[in-house]
Amino acid sequence: MEILVVLTSHDQLGNTGRKTGFWLEELAAPYYVFKDAGAEIVLASPNGGQPPLDPKSNEPASQTDATRRFQADADAMAALAKTAKLKDAAHGKFDAVFYPGGHGPLWDLAEDRDSIELIESTINGGKPVALVCHAPGVLRHTKRPDGKSLVDGKSVTGFANSEEEAVGLTEVVPFLVEDELKANGGKYSKGADWQPYVLEDGLLITGQNPASSGPAALALLEKLRKDAQ
């Protein structure tokens, strides 16, 4: 079982002068769900190499057992330092694709042609894609073969407007994940702010926030197991 994990290469939080990137828990929690299940994990990003870490995700209040395990894991940190270029990795034969969030993906992955084609080809190939927190925003330009949005009519979730407002970035982000999913015909719903909430609709799995990243990875793993039976 091989899973491609796609990370952002974008490190600027709009015009604020502050840094962003991927959210550590949203990589670390799924990484060990997959690794402990015996999966092979390939990390990729648009630019390849070391992807930017959102510094706020590494503050003490945001750390978890999974993030501490990841940062103490020499093999994991080495893999993170040399992610494959997405345009190369996207042609691999993976059983599933997982997108961690962080604000970075709203700027690069949402508009990245390689990412869009990867998601479309994975779904069209009958394989699942899971995205958490801000990462469901990268679905904004993805299409089905009939030309409709990939999320049209699908039950989906992602970082809620109320959560974006709570972190004070409503006017900074290029678009709001909740609004974009709704605008593309998604049947958006959410749980309580900051609490785990995961939806599965066919081959598409979405999680609302950082706390949903581990549960979304478990849902992806369970889907792979069922499909293998």
C-alpha positions in Angstrom: 0.0 0.0 0.0 1.5 3.3 -1.1 0.1 6.7 -0.2 1.1 10.0 -1.7 1.0 13.0 0.8 1.0 16.4 -0.9 2.3 19.4 0.9 2.4 23.1 0.1 5.5 25.0 -1.0 3.9 28.4 -0.2 5.3 30.3 2.9 3.9 33.8 2.8 0.7 34.6 4.6 -0.8 37.0 2.1 0.6 40.6 2.5 1.0 40.3 6.3 4.7 39.7 6.2 4.1 36.6 8.3 5.0 33.1 7.4 2.7 30.2 6.7 3.0 26.7 5.2 1.7 23.3 6.1 0.2 22.6 9.6 2.4 20.1 11.4 -0.3 18.1 13.2 -2.1 17.6 9.8 1.0 15.9 8.5 2.2 14.1 11.6 -1.0 12.5 12.7 -1.8 10.9 9.3 1.8 10.0 8.8 1.7 7.7 11.7 -1.7 6.3 11.0 -0.3 5.2 7.6 3.1 4.2 8.8 1.8 2.2 11.7 -0.5 0.3 9.3 2.5 -0.6 7.2 1.9 1.8 4.3 4.7 3.2 2.2 4.5 7.0 2.3 5.8 9.4 -0.4 5.9 13.1 0.4 5.6 15.6 -2.4 5.3 19.4 -2.9 5.2 21.7 -5.9 8.8 22.8 -5.5 10.2 19.7 -4.0 12.7 19.7 -1.2 11.9 21.1 2.3 8.3 22.4 2.4 7.6 25.4 4.7 6.2 24.7 8.1 3.6 27.1 9.5 5.5 28.3 12.6 2.3 28.6 14.6 1.7 24.9 14.2 5.0 24.3 16.1 4.2 26.4 19.1 3.7 24.5 22.4 -0.1 24.9 22.3 -0.3 23.3 18.9 2.0 20.3 19.6 0.6 16.8 20.0 2.0 13.4 20.7 2.2 12.9 16.9 4.0 16.1 16.2 6.6 15.4 18.9 7.0 11.8 17.6 7.5 13.2 14.0 10.1 15.7 15.0 12.0 13.1 17.0 11.9 10.7 14.0 15.1 11.0 12.0 13.7 9.1 9.0 10.5 11.2 8.9 12.4 14.5 9.1 14.8 13.3 6.4 11.9 12.4 4.1 10.3 15.9 4.8 13.6 17.6 3.9 13.6 16.0 0.4 10.0 15.9 -0.8 9.6 14.9 -4.4 8.5 17.5 -6.9 4.7 17.1 -7.4 4.9 17.1 -11.2 7.1 14.0 -11.0 5.4 12.2 -8.1 1.9 12.8 -9.6 2.7 10.1 -12.3 3.3 7.4 -9.7 1.1 4.5 -9.0 -0.4 5.3 -5.6 -3.3 3.6 -3.8 -4.5 6.9 -2.4 -3.6 10.6 -2.0 -3.7 12.7 1.2 -3.5 16.5 1.5 -2.6 18.1 4.8 -3.8 21.7 5.3 -2.3 24.8 6.7 -3.0 28.1 4.9 -0.2 27.6 2.3 -2.3 25.3 0.0 -4.8 28.1 -0.6 -2.2 30.0 -2.6 -0.3 27.3 -4.4 -2.0 23.9 -4.5 -5.4 25.4 -5.2 -4.1 26.8 -8.5 -1.5 24.1 -9.3 -2.2 22.3 -12.5 -0.3 19.2 -11.4 -2.3 19.0 -8.2 -5.6 19.5 -10.0 -4.8 16.8 -12.5 -3.5 14.5 -9.8 -6.8 14.7 -7.9 -8.9 14.3 -11.0 -6.9 11.3 -12.3 -6.9 9.6 -8.9 -10.7 9.9 -8.5 -11.3 8.9 -12.1 -9.0 5.9 -11.5 -11.3 4.7 -8.7 -8.9 5.6 -5.9 -9.6 7.8 -2.9 -8.4 11.3 -2.1 -8.5 12.7 1.5 -8.0 16.4 2.3 -8.2 18.1 5.7 -8.6 21.6 7.1 -7.7 24.2 4.4 -6.7 21.5 1.9 -10.3 20.9 0.7 -9.9 24.4 -0.8 -7.6 22.8 -3.4 -10.6 21.2 -4.9 -11.9 24.6 -6.2 -10.8 24.0 -9.8 -11.1 20.2 -10.0 -13.7 18.8 -12.4 -15.4 15.5 -13.2 -15.3 14.1 -16.7 -18.7 15.7 -17.4 -17.2 19.1 -16.7 -19.0 19.7 -13.4 -17.1 20.5 -10.2 -15.7 17.5 -8.4 -17.5 18.5 -5.3 -20.8 19.3 -6.9 -23.5 17.3 -5.0 -20.9 15.8 -2.7 -21.0 15.9 1.1 -17.9 17.8 2.1 -16.4 19.7 5.0 -13.3 21.9 5.5 -12.0 24.8 7.6 -15.2 26.6 8.7 -15.7 30.4 8.3 -16.1 30.6 12.0 -12.7 29.0 12.5 -11.1 31.3 10.0 -12.7 34.2 11.8 -11.4 32.9 15.2 -7.8 33.0 13.9 -8.3 36.5 12.4 -7.5 35.7 8.8 -10.8 36.1 7.1 -9.6 39.1 5.2 -6.1 37.7 4.5 -6.8 34.4 2.8 -7.4 34.4 -1.0 -10.8 32.7 -0.4 -12.7 31.0 2.4 -12.8 27.2 2.2 -16.4 26.9 3.4 -17.6 29.5 0.9 -15.7 27.9 -2.0 -17.0 24.4 -1.4 -20.5 25.8 -1.3 -20.0 27.9 -4.4 -18.9 24.8 -6.3 -22.1 22.9 -5.4 -20.7 21.0 -2.4 -23.1 19.9 0.3 -21.0 21.5 3.0 -21.5 20.8 6.7 -19.4 21.2 9.8 -19.1 20.1 13.4 -18.2 22.2 16.4 -15.2 24.5 15.9 -11.8 22.7 16.5 -13.5 19.3 17.1 -13.0 16.3 14.8 -15.4 16.1 11.9 -14.9 13.9 8.9 -17.1 13.2 5.9 -16.8 10.5 3.3 -18.7 10.6 0.0 -17.6 8.0 -2.5 -13.9 8.4 -3.1 -13.7 11.8 -1.5 -12.9 12.2 2.2 -12.7 15.6 3.9 -11.9 16.7 7.4 -12.8 20.1 9.0 -9.7 21.1 11.0 -6.4 20.0 12.5 -8.2 17.6 15.0 -9.8 15.9 12.0 -6.5 14.9 10.4 -6.0 11.7 12.2 -9.6 10.6 11.9 -9.6 11.4 8.2 -6.4 9.3 7.7 -8.1 6.4 9.5 -11.2 6.8 7.3 -8.9 6.7 4.2 -7.1 3.6 5.5 -10.4 1.9 6.2 -11.6 2.6 2.7 -8.5 1.1 1.2 -9.0 -2.0 3.3 -12.6 -2.4 2.2 -11.7 -1.8 -1.4 -9.0 -4.5 -1.1 -11.4 -7.1 0.1 
